[in-house]
Every structure is written in structure tokens, then in C-alpha cells.
Amino acid sequence: MDSDDIEDVSLFDADDDLSRRSKKSKIRHPVASFFHLFFRVSAIVVYLLCELLTSSFIACMVTIILLLSCDFWAVKNVTGRLMVGLRWWNQVDDDGRSHWVFEARKVSAQGSKTSSEAESRIFWLGLITCPMIWVIFAFSALFSFKVKWLAVVVMGVVLQGANLYGYIRCKVGSRKNLTSMATNYLGKQFLRQTVATEDQTAS
């Protein structure tokens, strides 16, 4: 990885909040929202119950890894784009150099492409909570000397942690860009307040 290409949108744009408020409570992509949670929750459930369901470790391991792989692909390529307007990927240029690209969808003036608040909560709740659960499983397997399960739980941590890291980069971008956006937003708010005060004084 030689360089990062980051495309950010303003996280502080509140100009069209009123026009978007009625749309925020609706789940506009129910299938994507379902599968965003289905694969990752299923992998956790299978991990917890596999010893009760079957005595075959190989069958459990293959099932969990398949669910984790499906989750990684679905979240990276489908649900992130539909539910919150974010996506990330790796591309190789003509010189053979690898670039990580983190994109955030631009918000239109009418707010027609913004994600709903309900979908956003579902997305980030699943994205953050499940990797934390796999980290707990990793420490549990390590301290209880269940060495055969370490490969499985590490796979869960890596795959879901990669998506979490990628989408956090998409959301906030670099610290420099985030600081710049905050400064611009505060400057606009100060200017509006100053103009409003002057208008009240003049009247």
C-alpha cells in the first residue's frame, strides 16, 4: 500500500435537515438491512451453539468461515453503499502500485440520496458490536486453552475488523480533512449569526 485516496463529504451539513427529517425514520432498503445483520449474527450463533448441534469441529469451522466470508462481501460491497452511502476498496494502478480508496457519497441539495437514520443506526450498531464480540471470543478461547477455535475467532476479528476500519475511514477521512470541515462549518455558523444580529440591530 503506497497511498490512500480519500473522498469525503461534510459530516456537519445541517442546511437541509428539515427536508430530510421525514425520510430518516424509514428503512428504505429492508433486504440490505436484513443481510447486514443476518450473516454476522448467524456466525456468532453458530459459534456459540456448534458444540451442542454437532460434534464435528470441521463442519462448524467451515460453516462459520463461510458465514463470515459472506458477511464481509455483503457489507463491503452492498450494505455499506446502500445503507450509509459509503464504500471502500483496493485498486492497482498501471505502475503496479496499490491504492486504498475510501469514498463517501455526496449529499444532494434536496437530500434525496441521504441514508435514513434507522438504517444508519442498524448499520453502525452491527458494524461495531459484532467485532467486539469476536474479540471477546478470542480472549475466551485463548484463556480457556481452546486452541483449535483460535483460527476461527481470529478470522472473525480480522474480517469484521477490516470492514469496521474501512468504513470509519470512509466516514471521517483523515484528521486534517475532518478538522478543516469542522472549521468551515463553525465559520459558516458564526457568519450566519453575525448577519442575523446585524439585521435585528438595523430593524
Secondary structure, DSSP 8 states (H G I E B T S, - for coil): --EEEEE---S---TTHHHHHHHHTS-S-HHHHHHHHHHHHHHHHHHHHHHHH-S-HHHHHHHHHHHHHHHHHHIIIIIHHHHHSEEEEEEE-TTS-EEEEEEE----TT-TT---HHHHHHHHHHHHHHHHHHHHHHHHHHHTT-HHHHHHHHHHHHHHHHHHHHHHHHHH--HHHHHHHHHHHHHHHHHHHHHHHHHHHH-
